[in-house]
Amino acid sequence: MDVCAPIGLLSETDQVIIRLTYWDGFKQKQADEILAMPEGTLRSRHHRARESLRRMLEKTELLDPR
């Protein structure tokens, strides 16, 4: 399943957060330092971005009969 397209639908900052924590392997604490963002803000944005991606991927899976 291609997750790049749904990630592109997130805000630019949320895309960077997801890429830093999943593709680049940084911990959330490291990502908040890289982005100069308060830890709580990054944590909540990370959670919301993951939930948005989950919903988008579930919809995609429902539309794809494989």
N, C-alpha and C positions, 0 to 999 in steps of 0.2 A: 504494500500500500504506500503510495506517495504522500509523505507528510509535508513536503516542501510547499505545495500549493496552499494548504490551510495555514501554515505558518505565515505565509505572505499576506494573509488577511488580518493578522494581528497588527497592533500599532507598532511603529518602528522600535520603540523602546522595549516592548514586550518580545519582539522578534530577537533583539539582542540578548535579552535575559535568557530566553529559551536556548539560543545558540551557545551562550557562554556556559550554561549549566548542563547541557546535554551533549552538544557537539564538541565543545572545547574542554569539558570535564572539570570546570571550576566549581567549587562549593559556593553556596549562596553567599556566605560571608566574603569570599574572594570577589564574587561578582559585584556585591554592593560597593566594595572598595574600588573596583575598576570603573564602575559607573558613577562614583561619588554620590551614592544614593543611600539614605538611611536604611538600616537593616530591615526594619519593620515594613517600610515601603516596598523594598525589593521582594520581601517574603510574600506580601499580599498580592503584588503584581504577578509574581511567579505562580501563585496559586490560581489567580483568575485566568491567566494565560493558559495554564494547563487544563483548567475546566473548559475554557472556550475551545481548545484543540480537541479535547475529548468529545465534546458535543458535535463538533464539525466532523470528526472521524466516524462517529456513530452514524451520523446522517449519510455520510458517504458509503458506509458499509451497508446501510439499509437500501440505498439506491443501486448498489452493485450486487447482482444476484450470485456472484461466485461463492 
